[in-house]
Amino acid sequence: MEKSKLTAAIVVIILLVLGFFGWWIWQSSRVELSEEGISEFNPFAQEEPSNPFKESNANPYENIKTNPFE
């Protein structure tokens, strides 16, 4: 009975040590993503929006009268 308790305790200690070292390696290998790092790969994070009709008059219904009977 004592031998099985000792074996179980050793297995638990080994698993805890392996878990701690696995967690430590995982934490040290993480990549920190900042806003600048994300915007480098994000095609939607542009300095100015890409609107081809920004400077032109693109509304074809702008000069239409709403009520011709007035």
C-alpha positions, 0 to 999 in steps of 0.5 A: 500500500505504501509503495502505490502511494509513493508511486502516485505521489511521484507521478503527480509531482512529475506531471506538475513539473512538466505542466509548469515547464510547458506553461513557461515555454508557452508563455515565453514563445507568445507573440505580442500583437500591437496595433501597429503590428496588426495594421501592417497585415490588415488591408482595411487599416489604411490611412485614407479611405479608398473612395473613388467618388470622394471629390466628384459629384456622384449623385445623378439625382441631385438636380431632379425636381421632386414635384413638377406640379408646383 
